[in-house]
Amino acid sequence: MEAEIAKNRLEELRQHEFSRRKEALRSRQIAERLGVEEAHMLEFQQFNAAWDKKFEDYEHKAAELEEKMRERHQGEVMEFQAKVAEQMQNARPKFSKELLNIRRIQETLAKQKEYAEAHKTKMKADLMEAEEMERFRETQSTKNLSRERQYLGKQQQEISALRKRIQTGRDELKKQRQMELERLLQRYQNVKNELESQQNIERLRAEKYLMKTLFPQTSSVR
């Protein structure tokens, strides 16, 4: 009976040792997997921080380029408007033949000392000249407004082209980030798979060794 009790006690001790070592191995392997997971999370955080900074720098540079273009456009518009104003000031209309003819009649009457008729003719000519001058100014103003709109349109096309280039660069950055993220995740998955494979092999070898060491009779029968 004592021998049987001793045998059972020894079996219990062996089983306990087997479970203890198996649990120790399992705990260590869990710690290894957690270590890989933590390293990946740290790398992922650093990856996001680096790319956030890269996008921030890009947007800052893009805004700077757009602001410089707007300032240049504003200066160009002011220069254009000053040039137009100078042209308007120096512009002289081509008066109608009818008006020029009335002016000649006015001069002729004045030379003939018919001052009353000359004055009436002058009044008529002045009125006609004022009307033609007003039409000339309206025409010039319309032409200059059209020119300014065309000029502003070209500037708008230029800033639209800049924004398109900025968006293209932004899309390229997003594409590059996605590619690098996929490589990072794939690398992590490869490391994780390799670790799991190594741990499976280690666990099988450890169980085989423990069975052989702690339960030699059972192992020999198997």
Beta strands, then each sheet from edge to edge (+ up, - down):
end
